[in-house]
Amino acid sequence: MAAFVGALLCQASDRTAWLAAIMGDRYQKPGIIIVAAIIALSAGNALGAVAGSLMAPIMTPNARALFLAMALVSAGSSGLFAMKSPDRMSRWRIGAFATTLVALLAIGVGDRTQFLTAAVTARSPLVAPFAVIGATLGSLAVIIPAILAGERGYQSLPHRPIRFAIGLVLILTGLVFGVSALRLM
């Protein structure tokens, strides 16, 4: 559940949904775009979970909690800044599925959802498969409507207040986890 909520909040204020909306408009094949998004997001979240699983054994419980706090504060902080338009991949001529898959993989590598998935997994390594599933479903809850709405529909949302509110929620949650991890509370 933590990975689901975290990914949902991160994706709601990220460029990945914008890129997915662009791909939806460009190709007008929502089914293919959604399948490519599922694969790309699953792969990215799986990489995050693997990283978290590898780090967990060498970290103390407080360090794992602090890692989660840092991931939340980092995700929230990036949500406070304006989004830069993603590359439209207009020169790519490898088809709807391959373009969407590669584009979403590229924009997702090292993003805050992947970092948060790694932190959630490090905190509880036994739940790695559930973290991947939760993060992927949370991401898809934002990405699929963006694909179906297209760029115009996606751009009609009030992104600035959404990003600011989500950023504050993530930062405050991260600060609470951080203070708790440092045993200051």
C-alpha positions in Angstrom: 0.0 0.0 0.0 2.9 2.4 0.8 4.3 1.8 -2.7 0.9 2.3 -4.3 0.2 5.6 -2.6 3.8 6.8 -3.0 3.8 6.0 -6.7 0.3 7.6 -7.2 1.5 10.8 -5.6 4.8 10.9 -7.5 3.3 10.2 -10.9 0.5 12.7 -10.4 3.1 15.4 -10.3 5.6 14.0 -12.8 6.5 14.2 -16.5 5.8 10.5 -17.1 2.1 11.0 -17.3 2.6 14.0 -19.7 4.8 11.8 -21.9 2.2 9.0 -21.9 -0.5 11.6 -22.9 1.7 12.7 -25.8 2.2 9.1 -26.9 -1.6 8.6 -26.6 -2.2 11.5 -28.9 0.5 10.7 -31.3 -0.4 7.1 -32.0 -4.2 7.0 -31.2 -3.7 3.3 -30.1 -4.5 3.5 -26.3 -4.4 -0.3 -25.8 -0.9 -0.6 -27.2 0.3 2.5 -25.3 -1.1 1.1 -22.1 0.6 -2.3 -22.5 3.9 -0.6 -23.2 3.4 1.6 -20.1 2.6 -1.5 -18.0 5.8 -3.2 -19.1 8.0 0.0 -18.8 6.6 0.9 -15.3 6.9 -2.7 -14.1 10.5 -2.9 -15.2 11.4 0.4 -13.6 9.8 -0.4 -10.4 11.3 -3.9 -10.4 14.8 -2.3 -10.7 14.0 -0.1 -7.8 12.8 -3.0 -5.7 16.0 -5.0 -6.6 18.1 -2.1 -5.5 16.2 -1.8 -2.2 16.5 -5.5 -1.6 20.3 -5.4 -2.2 20.8 -2.4 0.1 18.5 -3.6 3.0 20.9 -6.3 4.4 23.7 -3.7 4.9 21.5 -1.1 6.6 20.3 -0.8 10.1 16.6 -0.4 10.7 17.1 3.3 11.5 19.1 3.7 8.3 16.3 2.1 6.3 13.7 4.4 7.8 16.0 7.4 7.1 16.4 6.2 3.5 12.6 6.2 3.2 12.4 9.6 4.7 15.0 10.9 2.2 13.1 9.4 -0.7 9.9 11.1 0.4 11.5 14.5 1.0 13.3 14.2 -2.4 10.1 13.2 -4.2 8.3 16.1 -2.5 11.0 18.6 -3.2 11.0 17.9 -6.9 7.2 18.3 -6.9 7.6 22.0 -5.9 9.3 23.0 -9.2 7.6 23.5 -12.5 7.7 20.6 -14.9 9.8 20.8 -18.1 8.1 19.4 -21.2 9.3 15.9 -22.0 10.9 15.1 -25.3 8.1 14.3 -27.8 10.0 11.6 -29.4 8.8 13.0 -32.8 11.9 11.7 -34.7 11.4 8.1 -33.5 9.9 5.9 -36.1 9.9 2.5 -34.4 6.2 2.2 -33.8 3.7 2.9 -31.0 4.7 0.1 -28.7 8.5 0.4 -29.0 8.6 4.2 -28.9 6.3 4.3 -25.8 8.2 1.5 -24.1 11.7 3.0 -24.6 10.5 6.5 -23.9 8.8 5.6 -20.6 11.8 3.4 -19.6 14.1 6.3 -20.3 12.1 8.9 -18.4 11.6 6.5 -15.5 15.1 5.4 -14.9 16.2 7.0 -11.6 13.0 9.0 -11.1 11.5 9.6 -7.8 9.0 6.7 -8.1 11.8 4.2 -8.6 13.7 5.8 -5.7 10.7 5.5 -3.5 10.1 1.9 -4.5 13.7 1.1 -3.5 13.2 2.8 -0.2 10.0 1.0 0.6 11.6 -2.3 -0.4 14.7 -1.6 1.7 12.5 -0.9 4.7 10.8 -4.3 4.3 12.7 -6.5 1.8 10.2 -9.4 2.2 7.6 -7.3 0.4 9.6 -6.6 -2.7 7.1 -8.2 -5.1 4.3 -6.4 -3.5 6.2 -3.1 -3.7 6.7 -3.6 -7.4 3.0 -4.4 -7.9 1.8 -1.5 -5.7 4.1 1.0 -7.3 3.1 -0.1 -10.8 -0.6 0.0 -10.0 -0.2 3.4 -8.4 1.7 4.7 -11.4 -0.9 3.2 -13.8 -3.7 4.9 -11.9 -2.3 8.2 -13.2 -0.8 7.1 -16.5 -3.8 5.3 -18.0 -6.1 8.3 -17.6 -3.4 10.5 -19.1 -3.1 8.2 -22.1 -6.9 8.2 -22.6 -7.3 12.0 -22.1 -4.4 12.9 -24.4 -2.1 15.9 -24.0 -4.8 18.5 -24.2 -6.9 16.8 -21.5 -3.8 16.3 -19.4 -2.7 19.9 -19.8 -6.1 21.2 -18.8 -5.5 20.0 -15.2 -4.3 22.5 -12.6 -0.8 21.1 -12.4 0.8 23.8 -10.3 -1.5 23.5 -7.2 -1.5 19.7 -7.6 2.3 19.5 -7.6 2.5 21.9 -4.7 0.0 20.0 -2.5 1.6 16.7 -3.3 5.1 18.1 -2.7 4.1 19.3 0.7 2.4 16.0 1.7 5.5 14.1 0.7 7.9 16.4 2.4 5.9 16.5 5.6 5.6 12.7 5.6 9.3 12.4 5.0 10.2 14.8 7.8 8.0 12.8 10.2 9.8 9.5 9.1 13.2 11.3 9.4 12.6 12.6 12.9 11.4 9.2 13.9 14.4 7.4 12.3 16.7 9.8 14.1 14.8 9.1 17.3 14.1 12.7 17.9 10.4 11.9 18.4 
